[in-house]
Amino acid sequence: PLSPQLADGEFSPVFRLLTIFAYGTYADYLAEAANLPPLTEAQKNKLRHLSVVTLAAKIKCIPYSVLLEQLQLKNVRQLEDLVIEAVYADVLRGSLDQRNQRLEVDYSIGRDIRREELSTITRTLQEWCQGCEVVLSGIEEQVSRANQHKEQQLALKQQIESEVANLKKTIKVTTAAAAAATSQDPEQHLTELREPAPGTNQRQASKKTSKAKG
């Protein structure tokens, strides 16, 4: 962190310049250039790289027109060369969309954070955590429903299997009974039908005797 003691006195211009490199942009430097130490071309490009990082934190597809204005470059060739330098320096990763005239950023390094930005970052993280809790709660509810449905399907499967087993037993018993009835000797069955039941002849003889006496 920058020492607050440098903010006043003879070192204040240097302190302000360091602040711009830590948090600011090339446009910030140009706005105060008259009161700040001059920059070499390499230092200017470094600050331009950091300015692209600041823009990338807000939008991932940055139009060339915005970059040319913010970085104060004369043409697209200079802009593309600067972006390529930033990529090779591992400041950012992305691609130059020359057809649509824009820089598509996939990754960029982080920059220093101002103290006054901490509350905003904390609030953002809290909102993110709350969102995660909502998503987690939804996932747990879906898992619970899936488990309940699984248990219901398992119980239904067991019920169907039990009913099928009982039906098979019934069919087996019925088939066995039908087979037993079919296998009985037809002639024996006919003889049984023709033979009178025991005592039938005696009852008939008794009836004839009674008629004779009468």
C-alpha positions in Angstrom: 0.0 0.0 0.0 1.1 3.6 -0.7 2.3 5.6 2.3 -0.1 8.5 3.1 2.9 10.6 4.3 4.0 11.0 0.6 0.7 12.6 -0.4 1.9 16.1 0.8 5.1 17.9 0.3 7.7 17.7 -2.4 7.0 14.1 -3.2 3.2 14.6 -3.8 3.6 14.5 -7.7 5.4 11.2 -7.4 2.8 9.9 -5.0 0.0 10.9 -7.3 1.8 9.2 -10.2 2.2 6.0 -8.2 -1.5 6.2 -7.3 -2.4 6.4 -11.0 -0.2 3.3 -11.8 -1.9 1.5 -8.9 -5.5 2.4 -9.5 -5.8 4.8 -12.4 -5.7 4.9 -16.2 -3.8 6.6 -19.0 -6.6 9.1 -19.3 -6.1 10.0 -15.6 -2.5 10.7 -16.3 -3.2 12.8 -19.3 -5.7 14.9 -17.3 -2.9 15.7 -14.7 0.2 15.4 -16.9 1.2 19.1 -16.3 1.6 18.4 -12.6 3.2 15.0 -12.8 6.6 13.7 -13.7 7.0 12.8 -17.4 6.8 9.2 -18.6 9.0 7.3 -21.0 7.4 5.5 -23.9 7.8 2.2 -22.1 6.1 3.7 -19.0 3.2 5.0 -21.1 2.7 1.6 -22.7 2.7 0.0 -19.3 0.0 2.4 -18.1 -1.9 1.8 -21.3 -1.8 -2.0 -20.6 -3.2 -1.4 -17.1 -5.9 0.8 -18.6 -7.0 -2.0 -20.8 -7.2 -4.2 -17.7 -9.4 -1.6 -16.0 -11.7 -1.6 -19.1 -11.8 -5.4 -19.2 -13.0 -5.6 -15.6 -16.2 -3.7 -16.8 -16.7 -5.1 -20.3 -15.3 -8.3 -22.0 -15.7 -7.1 -25.6 -14.1 -3.7 -25.9 -14.7 -1.7 -29.1 -11.6 -0.4 -30.9 -13.1 3.1 -30.8 -13.2 3.0 -27.0 -9.6 1.8 -26.8 -8.3 4.3 -29.2 -9.9 7.1 -27.3 -8.9 5.9 -23.8 -5.3 5.1 -24.8 -4.8 8.1 -27.1 -3.5 6.0 -30.0 -3.4 7.3 -33.6 -4.5 4.2 -35.5 -5.7 0.6 -35.3 -2.2 -0.7 -36.1 -0.7 0.9 -32.9 -3.7 -0.4 -30.9 -3.3 -4.0 -32.1 0.5 -3.9 -31.5 -0.1 -2.6 -27.9 -2.6 -5.4 -27.2 -0.2 -8.0 -28.6 2.5 -6.7 -26.2 0.0 -7.0 -23.3 -0.8 -10.6 -24.3 2.9 -11.5 -24.5 3.5 -9.8 -21.1 0.7 -12.0 -19.7 -1.3 -9.0 -18.7 -4.4 -10.3 -20.5 -5.5 -13.1 -22.7 -8.0 -12.7 -25.5 -8.4 -12.2 -29.2 -8.5 -9.3 -31.7 -11.7 -9.4 -33.7 -10.6 -7.3 -36.7 -13.9 -7.9 -38.6 -16.0 -6.4 -35.8 -13.3 -4.0 -34.6 -13.2 -5.1 -31.0 -11.0 -6.8 -28.4 -12.5 -9.9 -26.8 -10.9 -10.5 -23.3 -10.9 -13.9 -21.8 -8.6 -13.1 -18.8 -6.8 -10.2 -17.3 -4.7 -9.6 -14.2 -6.1 -8.0 -11.1 -5.3 -4.4 -10.1 -4.9 -2.9 -6.7 -8.0 -2.0 -4.7 -8.8 1.4 -3.2 -9.9 1.4 0.4 -13.2 3.0 -0.5 -13.9 0.1 -2.9 -13.7 -2.6 -0.1 -17.4 -2.1 1.0 -18.6 -2.5 -2.6 -16.5 -5.7 -3.0 -17.7 -7.0 0.3 -21.4 -6.4 -0.7 -20.8 -8.1 -4.0 -19.3 -11.2 -2.3 -22.1 -11.3 0.1 -24.7 -11.2 -2.7 -22.7 -13.9 -4.5 -22.7 -16.1 -1.4 -26.5 -15.6 -1.0 -27.0 -16.6 -4.6 -24.9 -19.7 -4.0 -27.0 -20.6 -1.0 -30.2 -20.3 -3.0 -28.8 -22.5 -5.8 -27.6 -25.1 -3.2 -31.0 -25.1 -1.6 -32.6 -25.7 -5.0 -30.2 -28.6 -5.7 -30.9 -30.2 -2.3 -34.6 -30.0 -3.0 -34.3 -31.6 -6.4 -32.1 -34.4 -4.9 -34.8 -35.0 -2.2 -37.5 -35.2 -4.8 -35.4 -37.5 -6.9 -34.8 -39.8 -3.9 -38.5 -39.8 -3.0 -39.5 -40.7 -6.6 -36.9 -43.4 -6.5 -38.4 -44.9 -3.3 -41.9 -44.8 -4.8 -40.8 -46.5 -8.0 -38.9 -49.2 -5.9 -42.1 -49.8 -3.8 -44.2 -50.0 -7.0 -41.7 -52.5 -8.5 -41.8 -54.7 -5.5 -45.6 -54.6 -5.5 -45.8 -55.6 -9.1 -43.2 -58.4 -8.6 -45.3 -59.7 -5.7 -48.5 -59.7 -7.7 -46.8 -61.4 -10.6 -45.5 -64.1 -8.3 -48.9 -64.7 -6.8 -50.4 -64.9 -10.3 -47.9 -67.4 -11.4 -48.7 -69.6 -8.3 -52.4 -69.4 -9.1 -51.8 -70.3 -12.7 -49.6 -73.2 -11.7 -52.2 -74.6 -9.3 -55.0 -74.2 -11.8 -53.0 -75.9 -14.5 -52.1 -78.8 -12.2 -55.8 -79.3 -11.3 -56.9 -79.2 -14.9 -54.1 -81.7 -15.9 -55.2 -84.1 -13.1 -58.8 -84.0 -14.2 -57.9 -84.6 -17.8 -55.6 -87.6 -17.0 -58.5 -89.6 -15.3 -59.4 -93.0 -17.1 -62.6 -92.4 -19.2 -63.8 -96.1 -19.1 -63.5 -96.1 -15.3 -65.4 -92.9 -15.1 -68.2 -94.4 -17.3 -68.4 -97.6 -15.2 -68.7 -95.5 -12.1 -71.6 -93.7 -13.7 -73.3 -97.0 -14.7 -72.9 -98.8 -11.4 -75.7 -98.1 -8.9 -74.9 -96.7 -5.6 -74.7 -99.1 -2.7 -78.1 -100.1 -1.3 -80.0 -99.0 -4.4 -81.1 -102.7 -5.3 -82.2 -103.4 -1.8 -84.5 -100.4 -1.8 -86.0 -101.4 -5.1 -86.7 -105.0 -3.9 -88.3 -103.7 -0.7 -90.6 -101.5 -2.7 -91.7 -104.5 -4.9 -92.5 -106.6 -1.8 -94.6 -103.9 -0.3 -96.6 -103.6 -3.5 -97.2 -107.4 -3.5 -98.5 -107.4 0.0 -100.8 -104.7 -0.7 
